[in-house]
Every structure is written in C-alpha cells, then in structure tokens.
C-alpha cells in the first residue's frame, strides 16, 4: 500500500489574521510540492479559498498537524452547511453562522503548537469562518445545479454528511431472515476523511434541545417525504421501527427494493447489496439467439437458425432450477447462491411466447426480417405471434441476441471502419480520403451480403466518387453472369454524372437512357446495348415510362437524391420498387426529410419488409408520439446498420478535408450603379 503524500510546508497565521504557506526546510518529491503549490495559490486568493481547498481537494491528504487543525475548522463549516435545510432545492443559501463563542474558545484552547499561534483568538476564527462562508456561497451561486450538486463535485463524501441513508445488507447467518435493514445518518467527517454513520435513533439525542430543532427537522424531512411515497417507509415511520436495526424476510426486502427510486427522489441515500445493479436485481431470462451458423449471404429472404434457452447471467439453468423458480413466491429467490428477482407469471408468459415462435420456425428457420426485428425489439405488428406477450414483459423477462456469426456481421455494418480497407481500386482516378475508403468498404460489404444500404453523407463529402469506386470494385470482381447496374437520378444530374464518370472512372462503360440524349435507345431497342455496359443511367421519369427497365434484372439498382421516393404513393416511387437486382443502394443527405414515413418508404426499397407494412409502421410511430417518454431506440437499432451518415462537423471527417480555399472576385460598379 502506498504511503500518503505529506505536505512539505505548513500553514502559518499572520499577525493580521490571514493564513499563508511557509515552505519546509527539506526538498520533497514533486507530488508534495505540487500539493503545496495548489494550496499556496488558493490562500493567495483568500483565507476562505485556502480553507475550502483543505476540506475538499485535500480532504484525505496527510498534512502537518497545524494544517490539519485548520482543515478541521473548514470541515466543521461544511458539516454545518450539509445540515442546512432544502439543500437539494436551493442555489442561494443564507450565511452559515459561526459556532458559539464557547465552542470557538475551546478550539483556540486545543490548538496545536503552530507558527503564529500567539495571534489565534475567537475573533480571528470568526473572521476566517466568514471568509470561508463568503467563498462557499459564491461558489454555490455560480453553480448551475445548486448547493447539493456543488457539494458532490467538491468531494463526493460530503454528499453523505447531514443526510439519512437506508442500508439493506445480506444476512447470510440467518436463513429465515436473510436481510438486514438499518437507517443511519452522516453525523460528521472524521479526522481520517471518512463519514461517520450513526444509527438514525441517535439523531434524536444528538439534536435534542431547542437550538437543534431545525437541524433535526432538516435531517428527517427526506424520510417524511419518502413515507408519503412509499408504503414500506410509511409503516416503518408510523411504528417507529425506522430508528432501529431490523431483520427482514425476502418479501420485506423485495418491497423495499421496488421503492428505491422513490427514496432517492425524496432525498434519502440508499446503500444496497452488490447484486442490485442499475436499479434492478439479476433476473432469470428466456434467452433467444438468432444467426449462430454462418451464411454465404444475407438478404430479406435469408433464413437463419434460432434457439431458445433458460438462463441466469448468461448461464443455462437446468430444468429443475427453472421449475423451482416458477414455483417460488414472487419477489426474491436464491439461485446458485445469488438473489434474483422472480415473477413466475411473467416468466411463464415469456417462455410460452418464445417456445411458440420456436415451433413456428423449427423446420424452415427464422427469416432475416423477423430475426432483425427480434434483435432490435422493433415490433410494428402481428408477425409470428409477436403480440402473444406485452412488450414490457418481453423486454424484462427475455432477451434476443445475434449469434456469433450474425453479431460479427452487424458489428462491421455498424462500424465499417473496423474492416480492412483495400489499398487500391483498379480504374479509379482519385485518391480516396480515409472516410471515403471506409464508405466504399461498407457499400462493398453490403453488396456481398445482398443487403441494401443508404449512403447519407453530407453534401460535398463525395457520395458520387464512393459509389463509382464500388462499381469499379464490382467490375474487377465480376459475378459468374455479367449484369449491368442501374442508376436512377433526377434529370438535372445527368450531365453531372457523365462528367464525374469521365473524371474518376473513365474505364466504366455506361449508357444514358433519356429522351434528351441524341444517341439514346429507348424501349425494347435499348436492350442489347444496355446488356453490354457496366452502368445504365436513367431518370425517375423515364423509369416510369420504360417498362423494360423495370422488368430486367440488374446487378445493383442505385438511387441518387433518394428523397425522390419519400412519397410511397407516388408513381415514380412504385416504379422504383419494381426493380429487380442483387443489391439496392440509395444516396441522399436527408434520409428523413419531413416525416418518419420518409424513412419507411426509403427502407421499403432498400430492404423490403424490414420496417413492416406502411400501416403497421404508422401505428408504431403514432404510439410513440402519444407517449410521454417516446422510445425510438428499437427503430434506431434496426435501421442503424443500413444507414451510413457522416457530417462535415464530425472531427474525423474534418481532419480528412483539405483547407478551405477562398477566392475573391471584385466586381466594380458601373457609373449608373455608383450614382444610384
């Protein structure tokens, strides 16, 4: 164990009643010098700043005896502050009065030998107390969250002083009463920098007398507020048992644990056993795993393996252990030496639901769409018995995870930077920036899996060059049967794509199918020519007119400015969704432009069926819009692997961009303009 760092200096009282730091005679390690330097800086601001520094930043430091005596004065002040009423709600506190003259005189009498001790008096202590009070109240007034938050940031230990704490602990020696409860309060800070916790009953004696009535009311007010919200504490307060240690059965402990959030809301601190983490105990679960076995490709028609297990903390439970849980009284049960929460009825509902799903998919496996929904928790409507159990019960008592293989795929989709980036792409006449190379890798990975994706980078980040790089990479690794890709763009961008291909991918053969092109072949006559090129480019309007384009099979079908299909009822949207291809991609800087339905229409092209029907998706969104705390997490989790969005404000992107070049063009006014 490392020895505590000691100060190389001592605090000295000056004849004028100020404090300063006097260096020691011997050199010290730099840590000690730094500590002393920080204290010296704070003392130079004011005595109050120096005292506050001793009682917060150096609360647990080993310091000389005289400095420690001054720290005790600051501790006494902060202890009085902690007993101030309504500390949680206030940002402006009244001055903390100095202790009575007799108490200060006793402090002066018990002071250790120190430099300047001859100047020590009650008046000096009152002056230093006032300086500390002015400093602290100023700090609190400037803190955005008020006094209680400032105290926690000053030093977490001060949070417990002057406050009641409810303790629940394991009592392993008594099987009949395996839990122990006690209410304590933080009386003061000890000389070793630790909070002294005393049974709450002793507060009645410590704060006895009229002069301490306000302090006692302030201490017990959170307990009273907790009793108004919790039946458990109301019973303890009305019977007076809250002032005494108690032994509890599991049912008593469970009632207490369910109300922990109410106690903390009322201002009571709570200490719980280690197994109660994140506001809930461990729970047995129906664990479902999808996609453990490797597949050569993924797509909306891919079938994946599916398994159901009964687990606790990731370990499979035996049938005997599971039966004991289902037969246990609701509340807490001891399983494998661990206390776990049990609700037999909800466990039965969750198990029955997933066993029914397992029966439905046992022969053919679970579809990609259903599997992705299960993993994300997205439930747009009735599919495979999803509504046999409420979402709350499903989330609380069961868990769906991707199997090892599917999880590795989703991990690469969510963070494409994890995958190795190829050194070069044959035929590409450009040096891809790092984030662009990551984008090309992501598009390539999706295309190999047979999934659709939306490249939603900000305008100007190079979506076009990334898409051309993907096409060149596909050309360099052709499939067994050559198929061209189809690019659908607004008519205004035809010339732009022609120029970009000539600039970045001149080896890519392409054909523009549009009435504005003098050599363009339309209708059935275009078929032979279209089959020989790498890329066919047309517009949304032409796609509606030319049925052949919608009937042919393509390698990739790509939409530029894909917000053009946000209206799912439009004819051009319906035409786009008739396309047949091995992969589907969309380029747009605004995947959601006005309404959530924009996202549904886009995904109905990219990965049809993933977000359910339009009606079910609308119901899903409306239900959350009406909720006081709408949770779109499942939807975000489901769509995230298929949308890659980078912003110009992202530092990882900014570092890749060249410096901005400014060119000034001066335009002189004509004589007439100047006269006007």
NUMIMAR-605575 format. One record per residue (C-alpha): residue in one letter; y, z, x. Coordinates in steps of 0.2 Angstrom, whole numbers, plus 2048, in hexadecimal, padded with zeros to 3 digits. Example, Ala and Ser with C-alpha at 12.3 -4.5 7.8 and 13.67 -1.06 7.14 Angstrom:
<pt A <7EA 827 83E>>
<pt S <7FB 824 844>>
***
This chain:
<pt X <800 800 800>>
<pt X <811 7FB 807>>
<pt X <81D 80A 80B>>
<pt X <82D 80A 800>>
<pt X <83C 802 809>>
<pt X <849 80F 80D>>
<pt X <85C 80D 80E>>
<pt X <863 80D 820>>
<pt X <873 814 819>>
<pt X <87A 823 80F>>
<pt X <886 825 800>>
<pt X <896 82E 805>>
<pt X <8A3 836 7FA>>
<pt X <8B4 833 800>>
<pt X <8C3 840 7FE>>
<pt X <8CA 835 7F0>>
<pt X <8BA 837 7E6>>
<pt X <8B3 825 7E9>>
<pt X <8A2 821 7F0>>
<pt X <89F 816 7FF>>
<pt X <890 811 80A>>
<pt X <88F 818 81C>>
<pt X <883 80E 828>>
<pt X <875 818 830>>
<pt X <874 81A 843>>
<pt X <864 810 845>>
<pt X <860 7FD 843>>
<pt X <855 7F9 834>>
<pt X <84A 7EB 82D>>
<pt X <854 7DD 825>>
<pt X <84D 7E3 813>>
<pt X <855 7F4 815>>
<pt X <866 7EC 81B>>
<pt X <866 7E0 80D>>
<pt X <864 7EF 800>>
<pt X <872 7F8 808>>
<pt X <87D 7E9 809>>
<pt X <87A 7E6 7F6>>
<pt X <87F 7F8 7F2>>
<pt X <88E 7F7 7FE>>
<pt X <894 7E8 7F4>>
<pt X <892 7F0 7E3>>
<pt X <89B 800 7E9>>
<pt X <8A9 7F5 7F0>>
<pt X <8AC 7F0 7DE>>
<pt X <8AC 801 7D6>>
<pt X <8A3 812 7D7>>
<pt X <89B 80E 7C6>>
<pt X <894 7FD 7CC>>
<pt X <88C 806 7DB>>
<pt X <885 813 7D0>>
<pt X <87E 806 7C4>>
<pt X <876 7FD 7D2>>
<pt X <86D 80D 7D8>>
<pt X <866 810 7C6>>
<pt X <860 7FE 7C3>>
<pt X <85D 7F3 7D2>>
<pt X <858 801 7DD>>
<pt X <851 80C 7CF>>
<pt X <840 80D 7D8>>
<pt X <846 80C 7EA>>
<pt X <844 819 7F7>>
<pt X <855 81F 7FC>>
<pt X <85D 82E 806>>
<pt X <85E 83E 7FD>>
<pt X <871 83D 7FA>>
<pt X <870 82C 7F3>>
<pt X <862 831 7E8>>
<pt X <86D 83F 7E1>>
<pt X <87A 833 7DC>>
<pt X <86D 828 7D4>>
<pt X <867 836 7C9>>
<pt X <879 837 7C3>>
<pt X <878 825 7BE>>
<pt X <867 828 7B6>>
<pt X <86E 836 7AB>>
<pt X <87B 82A 7A5>>
<pt X <86F 81C 7A1>>
<pt X <864 829 798>>
<pt X <872 82E 78D>>
<pt X <876 81C 78A>>
<pt X <863 819 785>>
<pt X <865 827 778>>
<pt X <874 81E 770>>
<pt X <872 81A 75E>>
<pt X <870 807 758>>
<pt X <86E 801 76A>>
<pt X <863 7F3 764>>
<pt X <871 7EC 758>>
<pt X <881 7EF 762>>
<pt X <88A 7E6 76F>>
<pt X <899 7F2 770>>
<pt X <894 804 773>>
<pt X <8A0 813 773>>
<pt X <8A4 81C 783>>
<pt X <895 827 789>>
<pt X <89D 839 78B>>
<pt X <89A 842 79B>>
<pt X <88E 851 79B>>
<pt X <895 862 797>>
<pt X <89E 86A 7A5>>
<pt X <891 877 7A8>>
<pt X <884 86A 7AB>>
<pt X <88F 861 7B7>>
<pt X <893 871 7C0>>
<pt X <880 874 7C2>>
<pt X <87E 862 7C9>>
<pt X <88C 866 7D6>>
<pt X <884 876 7DA>>
<pt X <873 86E 7DD>>
<pt X <87A 85F 7E7>>
<pt X <871 85C 7F8>>
<pt X <87A 85D 809>>
<pt X <884 84D 80A>>
<pt X <893 845 812>>
<pt X <8A2 849 808>>
<pt X <899 856 7FE>>
<pt X <8A8 862 800>>
<pt X <8B2 856 7F5>>
<pt X <8A5 857 7E7>>
<pt X <8AB 85F 7D6>>
<pt X <8A9 85E 7C4>>
<pt X <8B9 854 7C3>>
<pt X <8B2 847 7CF>>
<pt X <8A1 845 7C5>>
<pt X <8AB 843 7B5>>
<pt X <8B5 835 7BE>>
<pt X <8A6 82C 7C5>>
<pt X <89D 82E 7B4>>
<pt X <8AC 825 7AC>>
<pt X <8AC 818 7B9>>
<pt X <899 815 7B5>>
<pt X <89C 815 7A3>>
<pt X <8AA 808 7A4>>
<pt X <89F 7FD 7AF>>
<pt X <890 7FE 7A3>>
<pt X <89A 7FB 793>>
<pt X <8A2 7EC 79B>>
<pt X <891 7E5 7A0>>
<pt X <88A 7E7 78E>>
<pt X <89A 7DF 786>>
<pt X <897 7D0 790>>
<pt X <885 7CF 78D>>
<pt X <881 7C2 77F>>
<pt X <872 7CC 778>>
<pt X <87A 7DE 778>>
<pt X <876 7EF 77F>>
<pt X <863 7EF 77D>>
<pt X <861 7DE 785>>
<pt X <86C 7E3 794>>
<pt X <862 7F3 797>>
<pt X <852 7E9 797>>
<pt X <859 7DD 7A4>>
<pt X <861 7EB 7AE>>
<pt X <850 7F2 7B1>>
<pt X <841 7F1 7A4>>
<pt X <83D 803 7A6>>
<pt X <84D 808 79E>>
<pt X <847 800 78E>>
<pt X <83B 80E 78B>>
<pt X <847 81D 78D>>
<pt X <84E 824 77D>>
<pt X <841 81A 772>>
<pt X <831 81E 769>>
<pt X <821 816 76F>>
<pt X <811 815 764>>
<pt X <802 815 76F>>
<pt X <7F1 80F 76A>>
<pt X <7E3 812 777>>
<pt X <7D0 810 778>>
<pt X <7C6 820 776>>
<pt X <7B6 81B 77D>>
<pt X <7AF 82D 77E>>
<pt X <7AE 82F 76B>>
<pt X <7A5 821 762>>
<pt X <7AA 828 751>>
<pt X <7BC 828 755>>
<pt X <7BE 81A 762>>
<pt X <7D1 819 762>>
<pt X <7DF 825 766>>
<pt X <7F0 825 75F>>
<pt X <800 82E 766>>
<pt X <813 82C 763>>
<pt X <81D 830 772>>
<pt X <82F 82E 778>>
<pt X <837 82A 788>>
<pt X <840 83A 78D>>
<pt X <848 835 79D>>
<pt X <845 82C 7AE>>
<pt X <83C 836 7BB>>
<pt X <842 837 7CD>>
<pt X <834 82B 7D1>>
<pt X <83B 81E 7C6>>
<pt X <82F 820 7B8>>
<pt X <832 823 7A6>>
<pt X <82C 834 7A0>>
<pt X <823 832 78F>>
<pt X <821 842 785>>
<pt X <818 844 774>>
<pt X <824 841 766>>
<pt X <822 853 75F>>
<pt X <82B 859 76F>>
<pt X <83A 850 76A>>
<pt X <83D 85C 75C>>
<pt X <83F 86A 769>>
<pt X <848 860 776>>
<pt X <855 85A 76A>>
<pt X <856 86B 760>>
<pt X <868 871 75C>>
<pt X <877 869 754>>
<pt X <87E 861 763>>
<pt X <86E 856 765>>
<pt X <86C 851 753>>
<pt X <873 840 755>>
<pt X <867 83D 764>>
<pt X <858 842 759>>
<pt X <85D 837 74B>>
<pt X <860 828 757>>
<pt X <84E 82B 75E>>
<pt X <845 82D 74D>>
<pt X <84F 81F 744>>
<pt X <843 811 74A>>
<pt X <834 81B 744>>
<pt X <83C 81D 733>>
<pt X <840 80A 732>>
<pt X <82D 807 737>>
<pt X <827 813 729>>
<pt X <831 808 71C>>
<pt X <828 7F9 722>>
<pt X <817 7FF 725>>
<pt X <80B 80A 71A>>
<pt X <802 810 72A>>
<pt X <812 818 731>>
<pt X <818 81E 720>>
<pt X <808 828 71E>>
<pt X <80A 82F 730>>
<pt X <81C 834 72D>>
<pt X <81A 83C 71C>>
<pt X <80B 846 722>>
<pt X <814 84B 733>>
<pt X <805 844 73C>>
<pt X <810 838 746>>
<pt X <815 847 751>>
<pt X <803 84B 757>>
<pt X <7F5 841 760>>
<pt X <7E8 83A 754>>
<pt X <7D6 833 756>>
<pt X <7D3 824 74B>>
<pt X <7C5 81A 744>>
<pt X <7C5 806 747>>
<pt X <7CC 804 735>>
<pt X <7DB 80F 739>>
<pt X <7DE 806 749>>
<pt X <7DD 7F5 740>>
<pt X <7EA 7FA 733>>
<pt X <7F5 800 741>>
<pt X <7F3 7F0 74B>>
<pt X <7F7 7E4 73D>>
<pt X <808 7EC 73B>>
<pt X <80D 7EC 74E>>
<pt X <81A 7DE 74B>>
<pt X <822 7E9 73E>>
<pt X <823 7F8 74A>>
<pt X <82B 7ED 757>>
<pt X <837 7E6 74B>>
<pt X <83D 7F7 746>>
<pt X <840 7FB 758>>
<pt X <831 805 75D>>
<pt X <828 801 76D>>
<pt X <815 7FE 76C>>
<pt X <808 800 779>>
<pt X <7F7 7F9 775>>
<pt X <7E6 7F6 77E>>
<pt X <7E4 7E8 78A>>
<pt X <7D9 7DE 77E>>
<pt X <7E7 7DD 771>>
<pt X <7F0 7CE 779>>
<pt X <7FE 7C3 771>>
<pt X <7FF 7CD 761>>
<pt X <7ED 7CB 75D>>
<pt X <7DC 7D1 762>>
<pt X <7CD 7C6 768>>
<pt X <7C4 7BD 759>>
<pt X <7B3 7B5 758>>
<pt X <7B6 7A3 754>>
<pt X <7AD 794 74E>>
<pt X <7AF 788 75D>>
<pt X <7AE 776 75B>>
<pt X <7AE 769 769>>
<pt X <7B1 757 767>>
<pt X <7AE 749 774>>
<pt X <7A3 751 782>>
<pt X <799 741 786>>
<pt X <7A2 733 78F>>
<pt X <7A6 723 786>>
<pt X <7AA 712 78E>>
<pt X <7B9 710 782>>
<pt X <7C3 719 775>>
<pt X <7CA 712 765>>
<pt X <7CD 716 753>>
<pt X <7BB 710 74F>>
<pt X <7B3 71A 75E>>
<pt X <7A6 728 759>>
<pt X <7A5 738 764>>
<pt X <799 746 765>>
<pt X <79D 756 75B>>
<pt X <796 768 75D>>
<pt X <798 779 755>>
<pt X <796 78A 75D>>
<pt X <799 79C 759>>
<pt X <7A3 7A4 767>>
<pt X <7AD 7B3 76D>>
<pt X <7B9 7B0 77C>>
<pt X <7B0 79F 780>>
<pt X <79F 7A7 780>>
<pt X <792 7A2 774>>
<pt X <78C 7B0 768>>
<pt X <77A 7B2 763>>
<pt X <775 7B1 751>>
<pt X <772 7C4 751>>
<pt X <783 7C8 757>>
<pt X <78B 7BB 74B>>
<pt X <781 7C3 73C>>
<pt X <787 7D5 742>>
<pt X <799 7CE 741>>
<pt X <797 7C7 730>>
<pt X <790 7D8 72A>>
<pt X <79D 7E2 732>>
<pt X <7AB 7EA 728>>
<pt X <7BB 7E0 729>>
<pt X <7C7 7E6 737>>
<pt X <7C1 7EA 749>>
<pt X <7AF 7E8 74F>>
<pt X <7A8 7EC 761>>
<pt X <79F 7DC 768>>
<pt X <798 7DC 77A>>
<pt X <7A3 7EA 77E>>
<pt X <7B3 7E2 777>>
<pt X <7BD 7E6 767>>
<pt X <7BF 7D7 75D>>
<pt X <7C7 7D3 74C>>
<pt X <7BB 7CF 73E>>
<pt X <7BE 7C8 72D>>
<pt X <7AD 7C3 727>>
<pt X <7B3 7B9 718>>
<pt X <7BE 7AE 722>>
<pt X <7B1 7AC 730>>
<pt X <7A4 7A6 723>>
<pt X <7B1 79A 71C>>
<pt X <7B5 792 72D>>
<pt X <7A2 791 731>>
<pt X <79D 789 721>>
<pt X <7AB 77C 723>>
<pt X <7A7 777 734>>
<pt X <794 777 731>>
<pt X <798 76B 722>>
<pt X <7A2 760 72E>>
<pt X <793 760 73A>>
<pt X <787 75B 72D>>
<pt X <792 74C 728>>
<pt X <794 746 73A>>
<pt X <783 74B 740>>
<pt X <77B 739 740>>
<pt X <78A 72E 744>>
<pt X <795 73A 74E>>
<pt X <7A8 73D 74A>>
<pt X <7B4 72F 74A>>
<pt X <7C3 72F 756>>
<pt X <7D0 731 749>>
<pt X <7C7 740 741>>
<pt X <7C4 748 752>>
<pt X <7D6 746 758>>
<pt X <7DC 74E 748>>
<pt X <7D0 75D 74A>>
<pt X <7D6 760 75C>>
<pt X <7E8 760 757>>
<pt X <7E6 769 747>>
<pt X <7EF 75B 73E>>
<pt X <7E8 75A 72C>>
<pt X <7F1 74D 721>>
<pt X <7E4 74D 713>>
<pt X <7D2 74E 70D>>
<pt X <7C7 746 71B>>
<pt X <7B6 74D 71F>>
<pt X <7B8 75D 714>>
<pt X <7C8 762 71E>>
<pt X <7CE 76B 70F>>
<pt X <7BF 776 70C>>
<pt X <7C8 784 716>>
<pt X <7DB 788 717>>
<pt X <7E4 783 726>>
<pt X <7E8 796 72A>>
<pt X <7D6 79B 72A>>
<pt X <7D1 78B 734>>
<pt X <7DE 78F 741>>
<pt X <7DA 7A2 742>>
<pt X <7C7 7A2 742>>
<pt X <7C2 791 74A>>
<pt X <7C8 786 758>>
<pt X <7C5 774 75C>>
<pt X <7C6 76E 76E>>
<pt X <7C3 75D 777>>
<pt X <7B3 75D 781>>
<pt X <7B4 75B 794>>
<pt X <7B5 748 794>>
<pt X <7C1 746 785>>
<pt X <7CC 754 78C>>
<pt X <7CD 74A 79D>>
<pt X <7D3 73B 794>>
<pt X <7E0 744 789>>
<pt X <7E6 74D 799>>
<pt X <7EA 73C 7A1>>
<pt X <7F2 735 792>>
<pt X <7FD 744 790>>
<pt X <802 744 7A2>>
<pt X <800 733 7A9>>
<pt X <807 738 7BA>>
<pt X <7F6 741 7BE>>
<pt X <7ED 730 7BF>>
<pt X <7EE 726 7D0>>
<pt X <7FA 718 7D0>>
<pt X <7F5 707 7D7>>
<pt X <7FE 702 7E7>>
<pt X <802 6F0 7E0>>
<pt X <800 6E4 7D1>>
<pt X <7FD 6D2 7D6>>
<pt X <80A 6C7 7D0>>
<pt X <818 6D4 7CC>>
<pt X <828 6CF 7D5>>
<pt X <830 6E1 7D4>>
<pt X <82E 6F2 7DC>>
<pt X <82A 6FE 7CE>>
<pt X <833 70E 7CF>>
<pt X <827 71D 7CE>>
<pt X <829 721 7BC>>
<pt X <827 70F 7B8>>
<pt X <816 70F 7C2>>
<pt X <811 71E 7B8>>
<pt X <815 715 7A7>>
<pt X <80B 705 7AD>>
<pt X <7FC 710 7B1>>
<pt X <7FD 719 7A0>>
<pt X <7FE 708 797>>
<pt X <7EF 702 7A1>>
<pt X <7E5 712 79D>>
<pt X <7E8 710 78B>>
<pt X <7E3 6FD 78B>>
<pt X <7D3 701 794>>
<pt X <7CF 70E 787>>
<pt X <7D3 703 778>>
<pt X <7E1 70E 772>>
<pt X <7F3 70A 76D>>
<pt X <802 711 774>>
<pt X <815 712 773>>
<pt X <820 710 782>>
<pt X <830 718 77C>>
<pt X <83A 719 78C>>
<pt X <84D 71A 78B>>
<pt X <856 709 78B>>
<pt X <859 703 79C>>
<pt X <849 70C 7A4>>
<pt X <83F 6FC 7A5>>
<pt X <833 6FB 797>>
<pt X <832 6E8 799>>
<pt X <82D 6E8 7AB>>
<pt X <820 6F5 7A7>>
<pt X <818 6EB 79A>>
<pt X <818 6DB 7A5>>
<pt X <810 6E5 7B3>>
<pt X <802 6EA 7A6>>
<pt X <7FF 6D8 7A1>>
<pt X <7FE 6D3 7B4>>
<pt X <7F2 6E1 7B7>>
<pt X <7E8 6DB 7A8>>
<pt X <7E8 6C9 7AF>>
<pt X <7E2 6CF 7C0>>
<pt X <7D3 6D8 7B7>>
<pt X <7CF 6CC 7A9>>
<pt X <7C2 6D1 79C>>
<pt X <7B2 6C6 79A>>
<pt X <7BB 6BB 78D>>
<pt X <7CD 6B5 790>>
<pt X <7D9 6BA 782>>
<pt X <7EC 6B8 782>>
<pt X <7F7 6C6 77D>>
<pt X <804 6C5 76F>>
<pt X <815 6CC 771>>
<pt X <820 6CD 761>>
<pt X <833 6CF 764>>
<pt X <843 6CD 75B>>
<pt X <84A 6BB 75C>>
<pt X <859 6C1 766>>
<pt X <84D 6C7 774>>
<pt X <844 6B7 777>>
<pt X <84F 6B1 785>>
<pt X <84F 6C2 78D>>
<pt X <83C 6C2 78E>>
<pt X <83C 6B1 795>>
<pt X <848 6B6 7A3>>
<pt X <83F 6C6 7A6>>
<pt X <82E 6BD 7A8>>
<pt X <836 6B1 7B4>>
<pt X <83D 6BE 7BE>>
<pt X <82F 6CB 7BF>>
<pt X <81F 6C2 7BB>>
<pt X <821 6AF 7BE>>
<pt X <80E 6AE 7C0>>
<pt X <80C 6B3 7AD>>
<pt X <809 6A4 7A2>>
<pt X <811 6A5 791>>
<pt X <816 69C 782>>
<pt X <824 69F 776>>
<pt X <81F 69B 764>>
<pt X <830 69A 75A>>
<pt X <839 68C 751>>
<pt X <847 68D 75D>>
<pt X <83D 687 76B>>
<pt X <83D 674 76D>>
<pt X <82B 674 774>>
<pt X <824 681 769>>
<pt X <814 67D 760>>
<pt X <813 685 74F>>
<pt X <805 688 743>>
<pt X <7F3 683 747>>
<pt X <7F9 676 754>>
<pt X <7FE 685 75F>>
<pt X <7EC 68B 760>>
<pt X <7E6 682 770>>
<pt X <7F6 685 779>>
<pt X <7F6 698 775>>
<pt X <7E4 69A 77B>>
<pt X <7E9 694 78C>>
<pt X <7F7 6A0 791>>
<pt X <7F8 6B2 795>>
<pt X <805 6B7 789>>
<pt X <80B 6B0 778>>
<pt X <81D 6B5 773>>
<pt X <823 6B4 761>>
<pt X <82F 6BD 755>>
<pt X <82C 6C8 746>>
<pt X <832 6BB 73B>>
<pt X <826 6AD 742>>
<pt X <817 6B9 741>>
<pt X <81A 6BB 72E>>
<pt X <81A 6A8 72C>>
<pt X <80C 6A3 738>>
<pt X <7FB 6A9 731>>
<pt X <7F1 6A3 740>>
<pt X <7FA 6AF 74C>>
<pt X <7F5 6BD 740>>
<pt X <7E3 6B7 73F>>
<pt X <7DF 6B4 752>>
<pt X <7D8 6C1 75D>>
<pt X <7E3 6C7 76B>>
<pt X <7E1 6D1 77B>>
<pt X <7F0 6DC 778>>
<pt X <7FD 6DB 76A>>
<pt X <80E 6E2 76F>>
<pt X <81D 6E6 765>>
<pt X <82E 6E6 76D>>
<pt X <83C 6F0 764>>
<pt X <82E 6F7 759>>
<pt X <83A 700 74E>>
<pt X <839 6EF 745>>
<pt X <82A 6F5 73C>>
<pt X <830 707 737>>
<pt X <830 701 724>>
<pt X <81E 701 720>>
<pt X <821 6F7 711>>
<pt X <82A 6E8 719>>
<pt X <821 6D8 71A>>
<pt X <823 6D6 72D>>
<pt X <81C 6E8 72F>>
<pt X <80C 6E3 725>>
<pt X <80B 6D3 72F>>
<pt X <80B 6DC 73F>>
<pt X <7FD 6E8 739>>
<pt X <7F2 6D9 736>>
<pt X <7F1 6D5 748>>
<pt X <7E0 6D6 751>>
<pt X <7DF 6DB 763>>
<pt X <7D7 6E6 770>>
<pt X <7E6 6F1 772>>
<pt X <7F7 6F4 76A>>
<pt X <807 6F9 772>>
<pt X <819 6FC 76C>>
<pt X <829 6FC 776>>
<pt X <837 706 76E>>
<pt X <844 713 773>>
<pt X <844 71A 761>>
<pt X <832 71E 75B>>
<pt X <83A 728 74D>>
<pt X <84B 720 748>>
<pt X <84F 728 737>>
<pt X <840 730 72F>>
<pt X <82E 737 733>>
<pt X <827 728 72A>>
<pt X <82D 71D 738>>
<pt X <821 725 743>>
<pt X <813 723 737>>
<pt X <816 710 735>>
<pt X <817 70E 748>>
<pt X <806 718 74A>>
<pt X <7FE 70E 73C>>
<pt X <800 6FF 747>>
<pt X <7FB 708 758>>
<pt X <7EC 712 752>>
<pt X <7E9 70E 740>>
<pt X <7E4 71D 736>>
<pt X <7E8 72B 743>>
<pt X <7F6 732 738>>
<pt X <7ED 730 728>>
<pt X <7F3 726 719>>
<pt X <806 724 716>>
<pt X <804 72F 706>>
<pt X <7FB 73D 70F>>
<pt X <807 73C 71E>>
<pt X <816 73E 712>>
<pt X <80E 74D 70A>>
<pt X <80B 755 71B>>
<pt X <81E 752 720>>
<pt X <824 758 70F>>
<pt X <81A 768 710>>
<pt X <821 76C 721>>
<pt X <833 768 71C>>
<pt X <832 775 70D>>
<pt X <82B 782 719>>
<pt X <837 78F 720>>
<pt X <82F 78E 731>>
<pt X <829 77B 732>>
<pt X <81B 778 73F>>
<pt X <81A 767 745>>
<pt X <80F 76C 754>>
<pt X <7FF 763 74D>>
<pt X <808 753 74B>>
<pt X <810 754 75C>>
<pt X <7FF 758 764>>
<pt X <7F7 749 75B>>
<pt X <804 73C 760>>
<pt X <809 742 771>>
<pt X <7FB 739 77B>>
<pt X <800 728 774>>
<pt X <813 729 776>>
<pt X <81B 728 788>>
<pt X <82E 72C 787>>
<pt X <839 72F 797>>
<pt X <84B 732 795>>
<pt X <859 72D 7A1>>
<pt X <85E 740 7A1>>
<pt X <84D 745 7A8>>
<pt X <84F 74A 7BB>>
<pt X <83F 742 7C0>>
<pt X <846 731 7B9>>
<pt X <857 734 7C0>>
<pt X <851 736 7D1>>
<pt X <848 725 7D0>>
<pt X <858 71C 7CA>>
<pt X <864 714 7D6>>
<pt X <876 71A 7D7>>
<pt X <881 713 7CA>>
<pt X <88C 704 7D0>>
<pt X <89D 703 7C8>>
<pt X <8A7 6F2 7C9>>
<pt X <8B9 6F2 7C3>>
<pt X <8C0 6E2 7BC>>
<pt X <8D3 6E2 7BA>>
<pt X <8D9 6D8 7AB>>
<pt X <8EC 6D4 7AC>>
<pt X <8F6 6D4 79C>>
<pt X <8FF 6C3 798>>
<pt X <912 6C4 796>>
<pt X <910 6C4 783>>
<pt X <904 6D3 783>>
<pt X <90E 6DC 790>>
<pt X <91E 6DA 785>>
<pt X <914 6E0 776>>
***
